[in-house]
Structures are given as structure tokens and as C-alpha cells.
Amino acid sequence: MEVIIQETAEKATGVAARIVAALLREKPDAVLGLATGNTPTALYEQLVRLHRDEGLGFEAASSFNLDEFVGVPEAHRASYHHYMRRHLFDHVDVRDENVHLLDGNAEDIPGECDRYEEDIRDVGGIDLQILGIGPEGHIGFNEPTSSLGSRTRIKTLTRRTRRDLAGAFDEQDDVPKHVLTMGIQTILETRTCLLLAFGVRKARAVAAMIEGPVSASVPASGLQLHEDARVILDEAAASELERKSYYREVYEAKPSWQR
Ligand code: PGA
């Protein structure tokens, strides 16, 4: 795992935006894996700015989102369909037919999940997967004890995750119990993972992911098995890491051809 620690969330987001932009410039038809939540909103803002001011193109790119609620209409303000339109898709030149989100209202849920896996395979896999992390170590909505070999499927949210999500709904009881999410194995098969985490609320999960044992109890720790996982943190999210100074040395001493 490559651990990149920046002073602030803003600087950390800048590093992530440069990585995404470099990929799109080198490979305009890149397949992006996208995440939702509070963490990546500033990243999407920067990508929109790069599109507007510097001509960063999404026209040939495609995308697959990590997860979606079950039973929430696409037009609902809390749905991830809505989130993605609001933060990215409505502001860049990505084509509708290249955008993929799970349908949480599908009649045949297992069929929908299988189709999603097939669609990912059909485009040749995901080049770059953006990820956040939950305070209990979930990636996507793979809650603690999710199988490290899991694929896209339905999951039940923990109470804590449902509490964290309450702000997007009118009432706590409106937060769905069920979601569809790419599995850990689906995520492990992406070519590069870029996980962003900001704030002290994430510090324990971040330390467990990077320095703890690989365990389904901390699903993000599965990324220790990924060939190219990059974790971009602000100081607060990095505060519980034991080997912080080593990660800094590695980053600062990177040969120029690796930058
Ligand atoms: P957040 O969510 O970005 O809103 O903190 C991250 C996650 O739960 O994966």
C-alpha cells in the first residue's frame, strides 16, 4: 500500500485529482470506479474545474459506482444516482450510456448484481477505483465481516452506518436497511485503488486498514492484498498510524520517474 499524508484534506484532494486527471489524459477511455459520500465531493469539484478550465475530457470515459440504496427512487436527494448527477455527471461531458450505477429498485436483485459484474468485465475492468472508508472500516458498503471474496450483492447496513447516513433523509427510520454494493473481490480486481480519508473520525479505521491484520472485521484491510492501492490522508486521519514517518520518507524519496 502506498500511504500519502498531506497537511490538509484540500491538499490530499489535490493529489487525488492530479492522479485521476493524469489517467484521463493518458487513457481517455479509462474506466473509473466512483464513490459517493462527503469525502469525494471536493475531488469531483476539482475534476469539474479541470474539465471547465483545462479541457479535461470525460467523453470517452466510463464509470461504475460502488453502491446504491435499495428502494430509494433515483430522483430522491439521498440516492447515489442523484449525488453523482449533482456533483459530477451534470457538469462534465461523460456520456449517459457510459455511466453505470446499480439499480436499487430492480425487481431481480441478484440478477442486477450479476449483470453489474458482467458489465464491468465487458468493458475490460476498472482502471481506477475511488474509495472512502467508514469509521468501522467498510469500503463501498462492505460492512465488517463481509467476505473478502465477495462480489456485487445486497448487504444490510450496520446501525452505525445508518446513523451516519441519517442527514440525507428526512427521518432516521427512512434510511434503508439494505444496499447493493460491489464486493471486496470486485474492488480487489480493479487496477488501481485510490482511497481517501479525512478527519480524526476515520483515524482508527485507517490504522487498522493499513497496519492491522487482514481481516473481514475491517473490510478495508483487504486492500493490503491489492497490487496498487494508494491511500491519501490528511494529518487527522493519519494520526493513529505507527509508521507515519516512514510513509512520509517513502513519499518524499520517490524517484522522479515514479511521481
Ligand atoms: P463519508 O463516507 O465520505 O461520507 O465519510 C465514507 C464511507 O462511508 O465510505
Residues whose N, C-alpha, C, O or C-beta is under 5 A from the ligand:
A	BS01	PGA	T36 G37 N38 T39 P40 G132 I133 G134 H138 G140
